[in-house]
Amino acid sequence: MGVSSTNPHWVLTLSCPDRPGIVHAVAGVLAEHGGNITESQQFGDPVSGLFFMRVQVESGASREELEAALAPVAAEFTMTWHLDLVGRRVRTLVMVSKAAHCLVDLLYRERSQNMPIDVVGVVGNHRDLEDMATFYGKPFHHVPVSAATKPASEAELLRLVEELDVEVVVLARYMQILSDDLCRKLEGRIINIHHSFLPSFKGAQPYRQAHDRGVKIIGATSHYVTGDLDEGPIIEQDVERVDHSRAVEDLVAIGEDVERRTLARAVRWHAEHRVLLDGHRTVVFR
């Protein structure tokens, strides 16, 4: 007989050096605690030699009981692991500049499409989107940035992250470069979105540059932020084909649409604990 659906539903993610017996050991511990596995995905990377696993399980055991039972297995296999409730809303801070499309999309999906995030604040280096944040009932924090104030601005950001108990920071077309120090402090906790014309079309008006060159594909990339500009581990990418008939304005609209859906998938997968780091790459269990 299956476990009652009234029991807590847990999600376990792990990575460790690949060797025989990992799945058996994990499944055995879960079974011993009344666990009914409802979803299980795994991947062994032959290049890095690492094994990755994501398991959803219904169990009447408490977090403390499961963590205590899993700890010896984790130690035996040298695991990096995490246990959480399925569907728990991840405390999220969204950072913006002037473009609204990604912020609006995330706030809409949080409210209307059950994206498991709790946007606890919006940080803007301009005030352009303050009204939008207010419309959705989100606190807006104006943190202007200049060359002279950048250290103080980043200190304020870290203060907000700590004060609001933020778990993930989303750069929703935030047009400022973060320092290496900040990236290190929030490693694996900052998600960015940008168009995929880089490195060909840098700087201002990339869509006009792309139009002038007659591009045939418009894309977007969402990735974790590292000290290497726009080179962090990629979570999701998407593209749309275009042709000579498209005006610059069309390319911008298409690009914004690709950006928002690409970022939304990356944020959802992160919040659902479907993304595991594999060096400079990611393993995404969709």
C-alpha positions as semicolon CSV with decimal commas, in nm:
position;residue;x (nm);y (nm);z (nm)
1;M;0,000;0,000;0,000
2;G;0,139;0,344;-0,091
3;V;0,214;0,614;0,160
4;S;-0,076;0,853;0,225
5;S;-0,056;1,174;0,024
6;T;-0,111;1,366;0,349
7;N;0,250;1,292;0,442
8;P;0,516;1,557;0,375
9;H;0,664;1,549;0,024
10;W;1,041;1,590;0,024
11;V;1,297;1,658;-0,249
12;L;1,650;1,527;-0,206
13;T;1,934;1,635;-0,436
14;L;2,288;1,505;-0,420
15;S;2,617;1,480;-0,603
16;C;2,922;1,269;-0,524
17;P;3,201;1,069;-0,689
18;D;3,038;0,798;-0,898
19;R;3,063;0,441;-0,765
20;P;2,833;0,139;-0,727
21;G;2,571;0,131;-0,456
22;I;2,465;0,497;-0,433
23;V;2,107;0,454;-0,550
24;H;2,062;0,139;-0,341
25;A;2,190;0,311;-0,028
26;V;1,973;0,621;-0,070
27;A;1,659;0,428;-0,160
28;G;1,717;0,193;0,134
29;V;1,732;0,478;0,386
30;L;1,417;0,635;0,243
31;A;1,233;0,302;0,249
32;E;1,332;0,245;0,611
33;H;1,156;0,572;0,696
34;G;0,833;0,493;0,516
35;G;0,936;0,672;0,201
36;N;0,736;0,637;-0,120
37;I;0,950;0,764;-0,408
38;T;0,733;0,960;-0,654
39;E;1,006;1,089;-0,886
40;S;1,369;0,990;-0,936
41;Q;1,630;1,108;-1,183
42;Q;2,000;1,042;-1,196
43;F;2,305;1,106;-1,414
44;G;2,662;0,987;-1,407
45;D;2,903;1,226;-1,580
46;P;3,183;1,025;-1,743
47;V;3,393;1,340;-1,782
48;S;3,390;1,469;-1,424
49;G;3,335;1,125;-1,268
50;L;3,051;1,264;-1,058
51;F;2,707;1,117;-0,996
52;F;2,397;1,335;-0,964
53;M;2,056;1,243;-0,829
54;R;1,723;1,410;-0,756
55;V;1,452;1,221;-0,566
56;Q;1,104;1,325;-0,458
57;V;0,963;1,113;-0,179
58;E;0,656;1,109;0,044
59;S;0,739;1,020;0,402
60;G;0,589;1,073;0,742
61;A;0,937;1,118;0,887
62;S;1,043;1,465;0,999
63;R;1,324;1,664;0,839
64;E;1,540;1,596;1,142
65;E;1,480;1,220;1,118
66;L;1,554;1,207;0,746
67;E;1,865;1,424;0,774
68;A;1,998;1,212;1,061
69;A;1,936;0,893;0,862
70;L;2,091;1,027;0,544
71;A;2,400;1,175;0,710
72;P;2,595;0,845;0,740
73;V;2,522;0,760;0,375
74;A;2,630;1,108;0,270
75;A;2,954;1,069;0,463
76;E;3,021;0,723;0,319
77;F;2,983;0,843;-0,040
78;T;3,127;1,196;0,015
79;M;2,804;1,358;-0,095
80;T;2,708;1,719;-0,134
81;W;2,336;1,704;-0,062
82;H;2,026;1,905;0,020
83;L;1,681;1,814;0,155
84;D;1,378;2,038;0,125
85;L;0,998;2,030;0,107
86;V;0,858;1,997;-0,244
87;G;0,697;2,322;-0,351
88;R;0,836;2,536;-0,070
89;R;0,858;2,890;-0,196
90;V;1,220;3,003;-0,222
91;R;1,286;3,351;-0,085
92;T;1,387;3,558;-0,387
93;L;1,531;3,906;-0,441
94;V;1,487;4,047;-0,793
95;M;1,727;4,313;-0,922
96;V;1,626;4,545;-1,207
97;S;1,727;4,856;-1,396
98;K;1,477;5,002;-1,646
99;A;1,350;4,709;-1,859
100;A;1,027;4,570;-1,714
101;H;0,959;4,253;-1,913
102;C;1,146;3,999;-1,697
103;L;1,032;4,146;-1,365
104;V;0,666;4,157;-1,472
105;D;0,684;3,801;-1,601
106;L;0,832;3,664;-1,277
107;L;0,581;3,847;-1,059
108;Y;0,294;3,725;-1,274
109;R;0,415;3,365;-1,267
110;E;0,465;3,380;-0,889
111;R;0,106;3,498;-0,844
112;S;-0,079;3,314;-1,120
113;Q;0,126;3,011;-1,228
114;N;0,242;2,873;-0,893
115;M;0,610;2,939;-0,951
116;P;0,760;2,832;-0,616
117;I;0,927;3,161;-0,532
118;D;0,849;3,427;-0,274
119;V;0,973;3,761;-0,407
120;V;1,059;3,936;-0,081
121;G;1,189;4,251;-0,248
122;V;1,284;4,428;-0,568
123;V;1,612;4,620;-0,590
124;G;1,655;4,881;-0,862
125;N;1,946;5,104;-0,947
126;H;1,682;5,333;-1,104
127;R;1,327;5,405;-0,984
128;D;1,159;5,327;-1,319
129;L;1,003;5,002;-1,198
130;E;0,908;5,108;-0,846
131;D;0,541;5,145;-0,944
132;M;0,539;4,797;-1,095
133;A;0,681;4,645;-0,777
134;T;0,424;4,835;-0,571
135;F;0,142;4,713;-0,796
136;Y;0,236;4,355;-0,707
137;G;0,277;4,443;-0,340
138;K;0,655;4,403;-0,336
139;P;0,888;4,629;-0,135
140;F;1,110;4,834;-0,366
141;H;1,463;4,927;-0,262
142;H;1,635;5,202;-0,460
143;V;2,009;5,132;-0,455
144;P;2,178;5,364;-0,707
145;V;2,516;5,258;-0,841
146;S;2,808;5,462;-0,969
147;A;3,180;5,396;-0,985
148;A;3,225;5,587;-0,661
149;T;2,934;5,426;-0,474
150;K;2,963;5,067;-0,601
151;P;3,126;4,924;-0,284
152;A;2,859;5,086;-0,065
153;S;2,581;4,972;-0,302
154;E;2,700;4,612;-0,291
155;A;2,729;4,630;0,087
156;E;2,366;4,743;0,096
157;L;2,268;4,455;-0,131
158;L;2,438;4,204;0,100
159;R;2,263;4,366;0,396
160;L;1,928;4,315;0,225
161;V;2,014;3,954;0,139
162;E;2,088;3,883;0,505
163;E;1,802;4,089;0,650
164;L;1,541;3,939;0,417
165;D;1,684;3,586;0,445
166;V;1,722;3,574;0,066
167;E;1,800;3,236;-0,090
168;V;1,838;3,338;-0,454
169;V;1,902;3,668;-0,632
170;V;1,764;3,710;-0,984
171;L;1,913;3,969;-1,218
172;A;1,607;4,053;-1,427
173;R;1,788;4,267;-1,687
174;Y;1,992;4,440;-1,415
175;M;2,239;4,645;-1,615
176;Q;2,530;4,658;-1,371
177;I;2,837;4,437;-1,344
178;L;2,876;4,278;-1,002
179;S;3,218;4,266;-0,837
180;D;3,415;3,942;-0,812
181;D;3,388;3,962;-0,433
182;L;3,008;3,982;-0,441
183;C;2,987;3,698;-0,693
184;R;3,199;3,477;-0,468
185;K;2,990;3,556;-0,160
186;L;2,668;3,463;-0,344
187;E;2,809;3,180;-0,556
188;G;2,538;2,949;-0,686
189;R;2,271;3,191;-0,564
190;I;2,258;3,454;-0,843
191;I;2,081;3,388;-1,173
192;N;2,126;3,620;-1,473
193;I;1,960;3,656;-1,813
194;H;2,103;3,813;-2,128
195;H;2,065;3,798;-2,502
196;S;2,282;3,543;-2,678
197;F;2,443;3,781;-2,925
198;L;2,745;3,798;-2,697
199;P;3,033;3,824;-2,759
200;S;2,959;3,943;-3,116
201;F;2,733;4,240;-3,038
202;K;2,839;4,410;-2,718
203;G;2,734;4,738;-2,560
204;A;2,442;4,957;-2,658
205;Q;2,172;4,861;-2,905
206;P;2,269;4,496;-2,962
207;Y;1,949;4,429;-3,156
208;R;2,026;4,710;-3,400
209;Q;2,376;4,568;-3,443
210;A;2,224;4,223;-3,502
211;H;1,975;4,365;-3,754
212;D;2,255;4,537;-3,942
213;R;2,437;4,204;-3,969
214;G;2,126;4,018;-4,080
215;V;2,112;3,764;-3,797
216;K;1,880;3,468;-3,845
217;I;1,851;3,353;-3,482
218;I;1,770;3,549;-3,168
219;G;1,844;3,378;-2,841
220;A;1,876;3,420;-2,466
221;T;2,091;3,255;-2,201
222;S;2,022;3,221;-1,829
223;H;2,313;3,123;-1,607
224;Y;2,458;3,141;-1,260
225;V;2,669;3,451;-1,207
226;T;3,041;3,417;-1,148
227;G;3,332;3,659;-1,154
228;D;3,376;3,580;-1,525
229;L;3,134;3,815;-1,698
230;D;2,846;3,623;-1,864
231;E;3,043;3,298;-1,845
232;G;2,884;3,126;-1,545
233;P;2,730;2,776;-1,559
234;I;2,440;2,780;-1,807
235;I;2,098;2,675;-1,680
236;E;1,879;2,733;-1,985
237;Q;1,891;2,874;-2,339
238;D;1,628;2,933;-2,606
239;V;1,613;3,073;-2,960
240;E;1,371;3,210;-3,219
241;R;1,436;3,216;-3,593
242;V;1,398;3,551;-3,774
243;D;1,446;3,667;-4,131
244;H;1,514;3,975;-4,342
245;S;1,156;4,103;-4,308
246;R;1,192;4,181;-3,938
247;A;1,252;4,540;-3,830
248;V;1,472;4,629;-3,534
249;E;1,160;4,680;-3,320
250;D;1,046;4,327;-3,408
251;L;1,380;4,183;-3,302
252;V;1,361;4,367;-2,969
253;A;1,009;4,234;-2,900
254;I;1,106;3,879;-2,998
255;G;1,422;3,904;-2,789
256;E;1,233;4,020;-2,481
257;D;0,991;3,731;-2,515
258;V;1,277;3,480;-2,539
259;E;1,452;3,640;-2,243
260;R;1,153;3,627;-2,008
261;R;1,059;3,266;-2,079
262;T;1,423;3,152;-2,059
263;L;1,471;3,327;-1,725
264;A;1,140;3,193;-1,594
265;R;1,239;2,834;-1,668
266;A;1,579;2,880;-1,506
267;V;1,431;3,034;-1,192
268;R;1,159;2,767;-1,167
269;W;1,408;2,481;-1,209
270;H;1,638;2,635;-0,948
271;A;1,348;2,681;-0,704
272;E;1,237;2,322;-0,763
273;H;1,592;2,199;-0,690
274;R;1,635;2,063;-1,042
275;V;1,972;2,229;-1,112
276;L;2,297;2,080;-0,982
277;L;2,641;2,225;-1,046
278;D;2,891;2,009;-1,233
279;G;3,203;2,225;-1,239
280;H;3,149;2,491;-1,505
281;R;2,838;2,309;-1,629
282;T;2,499;2,225;-1,483
283;V;2,292;1,909;-1,465
284;V;1,924;2,001;-1,503
285;F;1,665;1,738;-1,409
286;R;1,353;1,867;-1,586
